[in-house]
C-alpha cells in the first residue's frame, strides 16, 4: 500500500475555492488512467479520474478526491510537477468559471440574432 501525505492539522480552515474536484491541464495526450492514479494517488484516496479524449479536452483531466484535505495537498504538491516534459497545471474545479465560457458563446450568438432581427450591422462586417 502506498504511503499518503496528509495535510490534516486539527480544524484547519480552508479557503473557499478549495474543492475535492481538481481540474488538471497540460497533461501529455498519451497519459493513461493508471499513470494518473499513480501520480495523484500519492496524496489520498481518489474517487474518480476523467481524462479528456476529444479534440477540445485532450491534455486535461478531472480528479475527484474522497477528502478535501487530500485534494489541497495534491494541488500544493503537483502544480508545476513535470510529467513527460510537461509541467502540470492543477487547479480547483470551479463550476462558475467553467460555465462562463459557455455563457459567453451563448450571449454572442444572441447578439448576432438580435442584430439580424433589427437590421443592425457592425463596422467589421
The first five atom37 places (N, CA, C, CB, O) and aatype in JSON, in Angstrom:
{
  "aatype": [20, 20, 20, 20, 20, 20, 20, 20, 20, 20, 20, 20, 20, 20, 20, 20, 20, 20, 20, 20, 20, 20, 20, 20, 20, 20, 20, 20, 20, 20, 20, 20, 20, 20, 20, 20, 20, 20, 20, 20, 20, 20, 20, 20, 20, 20, 20, 20, 20, 20, 20, 20, 20, 20, 20, 20, 20, 20, 20, 20, 20, 20, 20, 20, 20, 20, 20, 20, 20, 20, 20, 20, 20, 20, 20, 20, 20, 20, 20, 20, 20, 20, 20, 20, 20, 20, 20, 20, 20, 20, 20, 20, 20, 20, 20, 20, 20, 20, 20, 20, 20, 20, 20, 20, 20, 20, 20, 20, 20, 20, 20, 20, 20, 20, 20, 20, 20, 20, 20, 20, 20, 20, 20, 20, 20],
  "atom_mask": [
    [1, 1, 1, 1, 1],
    [1, 1, 1, 1, 1],
    [1, 1, 1, 1, 1],
    [1, 1, 1, 1, 1],
    [1, 1, 1, 1, 1],
    [1, 1, 1, 1, 1],
    [1, 1, 1, 1, 1],
    [1, 1, 1, 1, 1],
    [1, 1, 1, 1, 1],
    [1, 1, 1, 1, 1],
    [1, 1, 1, 1, 1],
    [1, 1, 1, 1, 1],
    [1, 1, 1, 1, 1],
    [1, 1, 1, 1, 1],
    [1, 1, 1, 1, 1],
    [1, 1, 1, 1, 1],
    [1, 1, 1, 1, 1],
    [1, 1, 1, 1, 1],
    [1, 1, 1, 1, 1],
    [1, 1, 1, 1, 1],
    [1, 1, 1, 1, 1],
    [1, 1, 1, 1, 1],
    [1, 1, 1, 1, 1],
    [1, 1, 1, 1, 1],
    [1, 1, 1, 1, 1],
    [1, 1, 1, 1, 1],
    [1, 1, 1, 1, 1],
    [1, 1, 1, 1, 1],
    [1, 1, 1, 1, 1],
    [1, 1, 1, 1, 1],
    [1, 1, 1, 1, 1],
    [1, 1, 1, 1, 1],
    [1, 1, 1, 1, 1],
    [1, 1, 1, 1, 1],
    [1, 1, 1, 1, 1],
    [1, 1, 1, 1, 1],
    [1, 1, 1, 1, 1],
    [1, 1, 1, 1, 1],
    [1, 1, 1, 1, 1],
    [1, 1, 1, 1, 1],
    [1, 1, 1, 1, 1],
    [1, 1, 1, 1, 1],
    [1, 1, 1, 1, 1],
    [1, 1, 1, 1, 1],
    [1, 1, 1, 1, 1],
    [1, 1, 1, 1, 1],
    [1, 1, 1, 1, 1],
    [1, 1, 1, 1, 1],
    [1, 1, 1, 1, 1],
    [1, 1, 1, 1, 1],
    [1, 1, 1, 1, 1],
    [1, 1, 1, 1, 1],
    [1, 1, 1, 1, 1],
    [1, 1, 1, 1, 1],
    [1, 1, 1, 1, 1],
    [1, 1, 1, 1, 1],
    [1, 1, 1, 1, 1],
    [1, 1, 1, 1, 1],
    [1, 1, 1, 1, 1],
    [1, 1, 1, 1, 1],
    [1, 1, 1, 1, 1],
    [1, 1, 1, 1, 1],
    [1, 1, 1, 1, 1],
    [1, 1, 1, 1, 1],
    [1, 1, 1, 1, 1],
    [1, 1, 1, 1, 1],
    [1, 1, 1, 1, 1],
    [1, 1, 1, 1, 1],
    [1, 1, 1, 1, 1],
    [1, 1, 1, 1, 1],
    [1, 1, 1, 1, 1],
    [1, 1, 1, 1, 1],
    [1, 1, 1, 1, 1],
    [1, 1, 1, 1, 1],
    [1, 1, 1, 1, 1],
    [1, 1, 1, 1, 1],
    [1, 1, 1, 1, 1],
    [1, 1, 1, 1, 1],
    [1, 1, 1, 1, 1],
    [1, 1, 1, 1, 1],
    [1, 1, 1, 1, 1],
    [1, 1, 1, 1, 1],
    [1, 1, 1, 1, 1],
    [1, 1, 1, 1, 1],
    [1, 1, 1, 1, 1],
    [1, 1, 1, 1, 1],
    [1, 1, 1, 1, 1],
    [1, 1, 1, 1, 1],
    [1, 1, 1, 1, 1],
    [1, 1, 1, 1, 1],
    [1, 1, 1, 1, 1],
    [1, 1, 1, 1, 1],
    [1, 1, 1, 1, 1],
    [1, 1, 1, 1, 1],
    [1, 1, 1, 1, 1],
    [1, 1, 1, 1, 1],
    [1, 1, 1, 1, 1],
    [1, 1, 1, 1, 1],
    [1, 1, 1, 1, 1],
    [1, 1, 1, 1, 1],
    [1, 1, 1, 1, 1],
    [1, 1, 1, 1, 1],
    [1, 1, 1, 1, 1],
    [1, 1, 1, 1, 1],
    [1, 1, 1, 1, 1],
    [1, 1, 1, 1, 1],
    [1, 1, 1, 1, 1],
    [1, 1, 1, 1, 1],
    [1, 1, 1, 1, 1],
    [1, 1, 1, 1, 1],
    [1, 1, 1, 1, 1],
    [1, 1, 1, 1, 1],
    [1, 1, 1, 1, 1],
    [1, 1, 1, 1, 1],
    [1, 1, 1, 1, 1],
    [1, 1, 1, 1, 1],
    [1, 1, 1, 1, 1],
    [1, 1, 1, 1, 1],
    [1, 1, 1, 1, 1],
    [1, 1, 1, 1, 1],
    [1, 1, 1, 1, 1],
    [1, 1, 1, 1, 1],
    [1, 1, 1, 1, 1],
    [1, 1, 1, 1, 1],
    [1, 1, 1, 1, 1]
  ],
  "atom_positions": [
    [[0.85, -1.18, 0.0], [0.0, 0.0, 0.0], [0.89, 1.24, 0.0], [-0.96, 0.0, 1.22], [1.84, 1.33, 0.77]],
    [[0.55, 2.18, -0.87], [1.35, 3.4, -0.98], [1.1, 4.31, 0.22], [1.03, 4.15, -2.29], [-0.01, 4.39, 0.74]],
    [[2.16, 5.0, 0.63], [2.02, 5.95, 1.72], [1.34, 7.21, 1.2], [3.38, 6.28, 2.35], [1.56, 7.62, 0.06]],
    [[0.54, 7.81, 2.03], [-0.1, 9.06, 1.63], [0.46, 10.2, 2.47], [-1.64, 8.98, 1.78], [0.84, 10.02, 3.62]],
    [[0.48, 11.37, 1.86], [0.96, 12.57, 2.54], [-0.28, 13.32, 3.0], [1.87, 13.46, 1.6], [-1.13, 13.67, 2.18]],
    [[-0.39, 13.59, 4.28], [-1.6, 14.23, 4.8], [-1.31, 15.64, 5.29], [-2.19, 13.4, 5.94], [-0.24, 15.93, 5.82]],
    [[-2.29, 16.51, 5.08], [-2.18, 17.91, 5.48], [-2.98, 18.19, 6.75], [-2.66, 18.82, 4.35], [-2.81, 19.24, 7.37]],
    [[-3.82, 17.28, 7.14], [-4.78, 17.49, 8.21], [-4.12, 17.92, 9.51], [-5.59, 16.24, 8.44], [-3.32, 17.18, 10.08]],
    [[-4.47, 19.11, 9.97], [-3.94, 19.64, 11.23], [-5.1, 20.16, 12.04], [-2.88, 20.77, 10.98], [-5.41, 21.35, 11.99]],
    [[-5.74, 19.31, 12.77], [-6.87, 19.73, 13.59], [-7.98, 20.29, 12.75], [-6.43, 20.74, 14.62], [-8.42, 19.66, 11.79]],
    [[-8.44, 21.46, 13.1], [-9.51, 22.12, 12.37], [-8.96, 23.23, 11.47], [-10.55, 22.69, 13.34], [-9.3, 24.4, 11.66]],
    [[-8.13, 22.88, 10.51], [-7.56, 23.86, 9.6], [-8.67, 24.46, 8.75], [-6.47, 23.22, 8.71], [-9.44, 23.73, 8.12]],
    [[-8.75, 25.78, 8.72], [-9.76, 26.46, 7.91], [-9.22, 26.61, 6.49], [-10.14, 27.86, 8.52], [-8.13, 27.14, 6.29]],
    [[-9.99, 26.14, 5.51], [-9.55, 26.18, 4.13], [-10.16, 27.36, 3.39], [-9.91, 24.87, 3.42], [-11.27, 27.78, 3.71]],
    [[-9.44, 27.91, 2.4], [-10.01, 28.98, 1.59], [-11.26, 28.49, 0.85], [-8.96, 29.51, 0.57], [-11.41, 27.29, 0.63]],
    [[-12.16, 29.4, 0.46], [-13.43, 28.98, -0.16], [-13.27, 28.28, -1.5], [-14.3, 30.18, -0.34], [-14.14, 27.48, -1.87]],
    [[-12.2, 28.55, -2.24], [-12.05, 27.91, -3.55], [-11.6, 26.45, -3.46], [-11.07, 28.69, -4.39], [-11.67, 25.72, -4.45]],
    [[-11.14, 26.02, -2.29], [-10.66, 24.64, -2.13], [-11.84, 23.69, -2.32], [-10.0, 24.44, -0.74], [-12.93, 23.91, -1.8]],
    [[-11.59, 22.63, -3.08], [-12.63, 21.74, -3.54], [-12.07, 20.33, -3.65], [-13.21, 22.21, -4.9], [-10.86, 20.17, -3.81]],
    [[-12.91, 19.31, -3.56], [-12.44, 17.93, -3.74], [-12.16, 17.61, -5.2], [-13.47, 16.95, -3.19], [-11.46, 16.65, -5.5]],
    [[-12.7, 18.42, -6.11], [-12.55, 18.18, -7.55], [-11.44, 19.08, -8.09], [-13.9, 18.44, -8.3], [-11.48, 20.3, -7.93]],
    [[-10.47, 18.45, -8.74], [-9.35, 19.19, -9.32], [-9.46, 19.17, -10.84], [-7.99, 18.61, -8.87], [-9.88, 18.17, -11.43]],
    [[-9.08, 20.27, -11.47], [-9.02, 20.37, -12.92], [-7.55, 20.43, -13.28], [-9.81, 21.64, -13.45], [-6.83, 21.32, -12.84]],
    [[-7.09, 19.47, -14.08], [-5.67, 19.35, -14.43], [-5.49, 19.67, -15.91], [-5.13, 17.92, -14.09], [-6.19, 19.11, -16.76]],
    [[-4.56, 20.56, -16.21], [-4.27, 20.93, -17.6], [-2.82, 20.62, -17.93], [-4.58, 22.43, -17.84], [-2.0, 20.36, -17.04]],
    [[-2.52, 20.66, -19.21], [-1.17, 20.47, -19.74], [-0.65, 19.05, -19.53], [-0.22, 21.46, -19.09], [0.55, 18.83, -19.34]],
    [[-1.56, 18.09, -19.56], [-1.16, 16.68, -19.46], [-0.65, 16.19, -20.8], [-2.34, 15.8, -18.97], [-1.08, 16.68, -21.84]],
    [[0.27, 15.21, -20.8], [0.63, 14.57, -22.07], [-0.62, 13.9, -22.66], [1.79, 13.53, -21.87], [-1.41, 13.32, -21.92]],
    [[-0.8, 13.98, -23.97], [-2.0, 13.42, -24.6], [-2.1, 11.91, -24.42], [-2.02, 13.77, -26.07], [-3.2, 11.36, -24.44]],
    [[-0.97, 11.24, -24.27], [-0.99, 9.77, -24.2], [-0.94, 9.24, -22.76], [0.18, 9.22, -24.98], [-0.64, 8.06, -22.57]],
    [[-1.24, 10.06, -21.77], [-1.18, 9.59, -20.38], [-2.31, 8.6, -20.13], [-1.26, 10.79, -19.37], [-3.43, 8.8, -20.6]],
    [[-2.01, 7.54, -19.39], [-3.03, 6.52, -19.09], [-3.68, 6.81, -17.74], [-2.4, 5.11, -19.1], [-3.16, 7.57, -16.93]],
    [[-4.83, 6.2, -17.52], [-5.51, 6.39, -16.24], [-4.68, 5.78, -15.11], [-6.92, 5.77, -16.28], [-4.71, 6.29, -13.99]],
    [[-3.94, 4.71, -15.39], [-3.08, 4.11, -14.36], [-1.99, 5.09, -13.94], [-2.45, 2.81, -14.88], [-1.68, 5.21, -12.75]],
    [[-1.41, 5.78, -14.91], [-0.38, 6.77, -14.58], [-0.97, 7.91, -13.76], [0.27, 7.33, -15.86], [-0.33, 8.42, -12.84]],
    [[-2.19, 8.31, -14.1], [-2.87, 9.37, -13.34], [-3.1, 8.93, -11.89], [-4.22, 9.74, -14.01], [-2.86, 9.7, -10.96]],
    [[-3.56, 7.69, -11.71], [-3.77, 7.17, -10.36], [-2.46, 7.09, -9.59], [-4.44, 5.79, -10.41], [-2.42, 7.35, -8.39]],
    [[-1.36, 6.72, -10.29], [-0.05, 6.67, -9.63], [0.38, 8.05, -9.15], [1.0, 6.08, -10.59], [0.86, 8.2, -8.03]],
    [[0.21, 9.06, -10.01], [0.66, 10.41, -9.67], [-0.21, 11.02, -8.58], [0.64, 11.32, -10.93], [0.31, 11.52, -7.58]],
    [[-1.52, 10.98, -8.76], [-2.42, 11.67, -7.84], [-2.78, 10.84, -6.61], [-3.69, 12.06, -8.56], [-3.16, 11.39, -5.58]],
    [[-2.64, 9.52, -6.71], [-2.98, 8.64, -5.59], [-2.03, 8.75, -4.41], [-3.0, 7.22, -6.06], [-2.36, 8.31, -3.31]],
    [[-0.86, 9.34, -4.62], [0.1, 9.52, -3.52], [-0.44, 10.46, -2.45], [1.42, 10.07, -4.06], [0.04, 10.44, -1.32]],
    [[-1.42, 11.28, -2.8], [-1.89, 12.32, -1.89], [-3.22, 11.98, -1.22], [-2.03, 13.62, -2.63], [-3.74, 12.78, -0.44]],
    [[-3.78, 10.81, -1.53], [-5.01, 10.41, -0.85], [-5.89, 9.53, -1.73], [-5.78, 11.62, -0.41], [-5.58, 9.27, -2.9]],
    [[-7.0, 9.08, -1.14], [-7.93, 8.21, -1.85], [-8.65, 8.99, -2.94], [-8.95, 7.6, -0.87], [-9.16, 10.09, -2.71]],
    [[-8.68, 8.41, -4.12], [-9.31, 9.05, -5.27], [-10.65, 8.37, -5.56], [-8.39, 8.99, -6.52], [-10.74, 7.14, -5.6]],
    [[-11.67, 9.17, -5.74], [-12.99, 8.64, -6.08], [-13.1, 8.41, -7.58], [-14.1, 9.61, -5.6], [-13.64, 7.4, -8.01]],
    [[-12.57, 9.36, -8.38], [-12.76, 9.26, -9.82], [-11.73, 10.11, -10.55], [-14.18, 9.68, -10.21], [-11.31, 11.16, -10.06]],
    [[-11.33, 9.63, -11.74], [-10.5, 10.42, -12.64], [-11.13, 10.35, -14.02], [-9.01, 9.91, -12.67], [-11.46, 9.27, -14.51]],
    [[-11.31, 11.52, -14.64], [-11.81, 11.57, -16.02], [-10.77, 12.29, -16.86], [-13.21, 12.28, -16.1], [-10.42, 13.44, -16.58]],
    [[-10.29, 11.61, -17.89], [-9.28, 12.18, -18.77], [-9.95, 12.6, -20.07], [-8.12, 11.15, -19.05], [-10.71, 11.83, -20.67]],
    [[-9.67, 13.83, -20.52], [-10.25, 14.33, -21.76], [-9.72, 13.57, -22.96], [-9.97, 15.82, -21.93], [-8.52, 13.32, -23.06]],
    [[-10.63, 13.19, -23.87], [-10.23, 12.38, -25.02], [-10.53, 13.04, -26.36], [-10.92, 11.06, -24.96], [-9.89, 12.7, -27.35]],
    [[-11.48, 13.98, -26.41], [-11.77, 14.57, -27.72], [-10.87, 15.78, -27.99], [-13.25, 14.99, -27.81], [-10.07, 16.16, -27.13]],
    [[-11.0, 16.37, -29.16], [-10.1, 17.43, -29.6], [-10.05, 18.61, -28.62], [-10.53, 17.92, -30.97], [-8.98, 19.17, -28.38]],
    [[-11.2, 18.98, -28.07], [-11.26, 20.15, -27.18], [-10.75, 19.86, -25.77], [-12.67, 20.64, -27.09], [-10.33, 20.79, -25.07]],
    [[-10.76, 18.6, -25.34], [-10.43, 18.29, -23.95], [-9.13, 17.5, -23.78], [-11.55, 17.52, -23.33], [-8.76, 17.18, -22.65]],
    [[-8.45, 17.19, -24.87], [-7.18, 16.44, -24.74], [-6.19, 17.23, -23.91], [-6.58, 16.13, -26.12], [-6.11, 18.45, -24.03]],
    [[-5.44, 16.53, -23.08], [-4.46, 17.19, -22.24], [-5.03, 17.72, -20.95], [-3.83, 18.31, -22.99], [-4.34, 18.4, -20.19]],
    [[-6.31, 17.41, -20.68], [-6.95, 17.84, -19.44], [-7.56, 16.64, -18.73], [-8.03, 18.92, -19.71], [-7.79, 15.59, -19.34]],
    [[-7.82, 16.81, -17.45], [-8.47, 15.74, -16.68], [-9.13, 16.35, -15.45], [-7.45, 14.64, -16.27], [-8.78, 17.45, -15.01]],
    [[-10.08, 15.61, -14.92], [-10.68, 15.94, -13.62], [-10.3, 14.83, -12.67], [-12.25, 16.1, -13.72], [-10.4, 13.65, -12.99]],
    [[-9.86, 15.22, -11.48], [-9.5, 14.26, -10.44], [-10.37, 14.57, -9.23], [-7.96, 14.33, -10.08], [-10.36, 15.69, -8.71]],
    [[-11.14, 13.57, -8.77], [-12.03, 13.76, -7.63], [-11.48, 12.95, -6.46], [-13.5, 13.35, -7.97], [-11.37, 11.73, -6.53]],
    [[-11.15, 13.66, -5.38], [-10.66, 13.01, -4.17], [-11.81, 12.73, -3.22], [-9.6, 13.89, -3.48], [-12.85, 13.39, -3.27]],
    [[-11.61, 11.75, -2.35], [-12.59, 11.45, -1.31], [-12.58, 12.54, -0.23], [-12.29, 10.08, -0.68], [-13.62, 12.83, 0.36]],
    [[-11.42, 13.14, 0.01], [-11.26, 14.08, 1.11], [-10.73, 15.41, 0.59], [-10.33, 13.52, 2.19], [-9.81, 15.44, -0.23]],
    [[-11.29, 16.51, 1.07], [-10.91, 17.84, 0.61], [-9.46, 18.18, 0.99], [-11.86, 18.89, 1.21], [-8.77, 18.88, 0.25]],
    [[-8.99, 17.68, 2.13], [-7.61, 17.95, 2.55], [-6.61, 17.26, 1.63], [-7.39, 17.5, 4.0], [-5.54, 17.8, 1.34]],
    [[-6.96, 16.06, 1.15], [-6.1, 15.35, 0.2], [-6.02, 16.13, -1.11], [-6.63, 13.92, -0.06], [-4.95, 16.22, -1.73]],
    [[-7.15, 16.7, -1.54], [-7.16, 17.5, -2.77], [-6.26, 18.73, -2.62], [-8.61, 17.93, -3.12], [-5.51, 19.06, -3.54]],
    [[-6.33, 19.39, -1.47], [-5.49, 20.57, -1.24], [-4.01, 20.19, -1.26], [-5.85, 21.23, 0.12], [-3.19, 20.9, -1.85]],
    [[-3.67, 19.08, -0.64], [-2.28, 18.62, -0.63], [-1.8, 18.32, -2.06], [-2.13, 17.36, 0.25], [-0.67, 18.66, -2.42]],
    [[-2.66, 17.7, -2.86], [-2.3, 17.39, -4.25], [-2.05, 18.67, -5.05], [-3.4, 16.56, -4.92], [-1.08, 18.75, -5.8]],
    [[-2.92, 19.67, -4.89], [-2.72, 20.94, -5.6], [-1.4, 21.57, -5.17], [-3.91, 21.91, -5.32], [-0.63, 22.04, -6.01]],
    [[-1.15, 21.58, -3.87], [0.07, 22.2, -3.35], [1.33, 21.52, -3.89], [0.07, 22.16, -1.83], [2.33, 22.19, -4.16]],
    [[1.3, 20.19, -4.03], [2.49, 19.45, -4.43], [2.62, 19.23, -5.94], [2.5, 18.12, -3.74], [3.74, 19.11, -6.44]],
    [[1.49, 19.18, -6.67], [1.56, 18.79, -8.08], [1.48, 19.96, -9.06], [0.47, 17.84, -8.38], [1.72, 19.76, -10.25]],
    [[1.15, 21.15, -8.61], [1.17, 22.3, -9.52], [2.61, 22.53, -9.94], [0.56, 23.59, -8.85], [3.48, 22.78, -9.11]],
    [[2.87, 22.46, -11.24], [4.23, 22.61, -11.75], [5.01, 21.32, -11.81], [4.97, 23.59, -10.91], [6.18, 21.32, -12.2]],
    [[4.4, 20.19, -11.43], [5.05, 18.89, -11.47], [5.32, 18.51, -12.92], [4.19, 17.81, -10.76], [4.46, 18.69, -13.78]],
    [[6.51, 17.98, -13.2], [6.91, 17.64, -14.56], [6.51, 16.2, -14.88], [8.43, 17.82, -14.74], [6.93, 15.26, -14.22]],
    [[5.68, 16.04, -15.92], [5.28, 14.72, -16.41], [5.57, 14.68, -17.9], [3.75, 14.43, -16.12], [4.97, 15.44, -18.67]],
    [[6.48, 13.83, -18.32], [6.86, 13.68, -19.73], [7.2, 15.04, -20.34], [5.72, 13.02, -20.53], [6.72, 15.39, -21.42]],
    [[8.04, 15.8, -19.65], [8.5, 17.12, -20.08], [7.37, 18.15, -20.24], [9.23, 17.0, -21.38], [7.49, 19.1, -21.01]],
    [[6.29, 17.95, -19.51], [5.19, 18.93, -19.47], [4.93, 19.27, -18.01], [3.88, 18.37, -20.17], [4.86, 18.38, -17.17]],
    [[4.78, 20.54, -17.72], [4.54, 20.98, -16.35], [3.03, 21.06, -16.11], [5.21, 22.34, -16.07], [2.33, 21.8, -16.79]],
    [[2.55, 20.29, -15.14], [1.11, 20.22, -14.87], [0.6, 21.54, -14.3], [0.81, 19.09, -13.9], [1.28, 22.23, -13.55]],
    [[-0.62, 21.87, -14.68], [-1.36, 22.99, -14.09], [-2.52, 22.34, -13.36], [-1.84, 24.05, -15.2], [-3.43, 21.79, -13.97]],
    [[-2.48, 22.41, -12.04], [-3.51, 21.77, -11.21], [-4.3, 22.87, -10.49], [-2.86, 20.76, -10.18], [-3.74, 23.64, -9.71]],
    [[-5.59, 22.91, -10.77], [-6.47, 23.95, -10.22], [-7.66, 23.3, -9.53], [-6.95, 24.91, -11.34], [-7.99, 22.15, -9.79]],
    [[-8.29, 24.06, -8.65], [-9.55, 23.6, -8.09], [-10.64, 23.84, -9.13], [-9.88, 24.33, -6.74], [-10.71, 24.92, -9.72]],
    [[-11.48, 22.84, -9.35], [-12.58, 22.99, -10.29], [-13.58, 23.98, -9.74], [-13.25, 21.63, -10.58], [-14.0, 23.88, -8.58]],
    [[-13.97, 24.94, -10.56], [-14.95, 25.93, -10.14], [-16.03, 26.0, -11.21], [-14.3, 27.34, -9.91], [-15.8, 26.5, -12.31]],
    [[-17.21, 25.5, -10.87], [-18.33, 25.43, -11.81], [-18.63, 26.78, -12.44], [-19.57, 24.89, -11.11], [-18.87, 26.87, -13.64]],
    [[-18.63, 27.82, -11.64], [-18.99, 29.15, -12.15], [-18.03, 29.6, -13.26], [-18.98, 30.18, -11.01], [-18.48, 30.13, -14.27]],
    [[-16.73, 29.39, -13.07], [-15.75, 29.81, -14.08], [-15.86, 28.96, -15.34], [-14.34, 29.72, -13.53], [-15.73, 29.48, -16.45]],
    [[-16.1, 27.66, -15.18], [-16.2, 26.78, -16.33], [-17.44, 27.11, -17.17], [-16.24, 25.32, -15.89], [-17.38, 27.1, -18.4]],
    [[-18.55, 27.41, -16.51], [-19.78, 27.68, -17.26], [-19.76, 29.06, -17.9], [-20.98, 27.56, -16.34], [-20.51, 29.29, -18.85]],
    [[-18.93, 29.99, -17.44], [-18.84, 31.32, -18.04], [-18.39, 31.24, -19.48], [-17.88, 32.2, -17.24], [-18.85, 32.02, -20.31]],
    [[-17.51, 30.3, -19.8], [-17.03, 30.16, -21.17], [-18.2, 29.85, -22.1], [-15.96, 29.05, -21.27], [-18.29, 30.41, -23.19]],
    [[-19.09, 28.96, -21.67], [-20.24, 28.59, -22.48], [-21.25, 29.73, -22.53], [-20.9, 27.31, -21.93], [-21.85, 29.98, -23.58]],
    [[-21.44, 30.42, -21.41], [-22.36, 31.55, -21.37], [-21.92, 32.64, -22.35], [-22.45, 32.13, -19.94], [-22.76, 33.25, -23.01]],
    [[-20.63, 32.88, -22.46], [-20.11, 33.9, -23.36], [-20.5, 33.57, -24.8], [-18.58, 34.01, -23.23], [-20.93, 34.46, -25.54]],
    [[-20.35, 32.32, -25.21], [-20.7, 31.92, -26.58], [-22.19, 32.13, -26.82], [-20.32, 30.45, -26.83], [-22.59, 32.62, -27.88]],
    [[-23.03, 31.75, -25.85], [-24.47, 31.92, -25.99], [-24.83, 33.39, -26.15], [-25.21, 31.33, -24.78], [-25.66, 33.74, -26.99]],
    [[-24.22, 34.25, -25.35], [-24.51, 35.68, -25.42], [-24.1, 36.26, -26.77], [-23.79, 36.43, -24.29], [-24.82, 37.09, -27.33]],
    [[-22.95, 35.82, -27.28], [-22.52, 36.32, -28.59], [-23.49, 35.89, -29.68], [-21.11, 35.81, -28.92], [-23.78, 36.68, -30.59]],
    [[-23.99, 34.64, -29.61], [-24.96, 34.17, -30.59], [-26.27, 34.97, -30.49], [-25.24, 32.68, -30.38], [-26.87, 35.31, -31.51]],
    [[-26.69, 35.27, -29.27], [-27.91, 36.06, -29.07], [-27.76, 37.45, -29.66], [-28.26, 36.15, -27.59], [-28.7, 37.98, -30.25]],
    [[-26.59, 38.06, -29.5], [-26.34, 39.4, -30.04], [-26.43, 39.37, -31.56], [-24.95, 39.92, -29.59], [-27.04, 40.26, -32.16]],
    [[-25.82, 38.37, -32.18], [-25.86, 38.26, -33.64], [-27.31, 38.1, -34.11], [-25.0, 37.05, -34.13], [-27.7, 38.74, -35.09]],
    [[-28.1, 37.29, -33.44], [-29.51, 37.1, -33.82], [-30.29, 38.41, -33.69], [-30.16, 36.01, -32.94], [-31.09, 38.75, -34.56]],
    [[-30.04, 39.13, -32.6], [-30.74, 40.41, -32.39], [-30.34, 41.41, -33.47], [-30.43, 40.98, -30.99], [-31.18, 42.16, -33.98]],
    [[-29.05, 41.43, -33.82], [-28.59, 42.35, -34.85], [-29.26, 42.03, -36.19], [-27.06, 42.27, -35.0], [-29.67, 42.94, -36.91]],
    [[-29.36, 40.73, -36.5], [-30.01, 40.33, -37.75], [-31.49, 40.68, -37.72], [-29.82, 38.82, -37.99], [-32.04, 41.15, -38.71]],
    [[-32.14, 40.46, -36.59], [-33.57, 40.7, -36.44], [-33.91, 42.17, -36.66], [-34.05, 40.26, -35.04], [-34.91, 42.5, -37.3]],
    [[-33.06, 43.06, -36.13], [-33.34, 44.5, -36.21], [-32.55, 45.21, -37.29], [-33.05, 45.15, -34.89], [-32.57, 46.44, -37.38]],
    [[-31.84, 44.44, -38.13], [-31.11, 45.02, -39.26], [-29.93, 45.89, -38.85], [-32.05, 45.82, -40.1], [-29.61, 46.86, -39.54]],
    [[-29.3, 45.55, -37.75], [-28.14, 46.32, -37.29], [-26.88, 45.64, -37.81], [-28.11, 46.42, -35.72], [-26.7, 44.43, -37.66]],
    [[-26.01, 46.44, -38.42], [-24.74, 45.87, -38.89], [-23.61, 46.49, -38.09], [-24.53, 46.12, -40.41], [-23.7, 47.62, -37.62]],
    [[-22.53, 45.71, -37.94], [-21.37, 46.21, -37.23], [-20.33, 46.64, -38.25], [-20.79, 45.14, -36.26], [-20.36, 46.2, -39.39]],
    [[-19.4, 47.5, -37.83], [-18.41, 48.07, -38.75], [-17.46, 47.02, -39.31], [-17.61, 49.14, -38.04], [-16.98, 47.17, -40.44]],
    [[-17.19, 45.96, -38.55], [-16.2, 44.97, -39.01], [-16.79, 43.96, -39.98], [-15.61, 44.24, -37.81], [-16.07, 43.09, -40.46]],
    [[-18.09, 44.04, -40.29], [-18.69, 43.09, -41.25], [-18.64, 43.62, -42.64], [-20.11, 42.79, -40.88], [-19.1, 42.95, -43.57]]
  ]
}
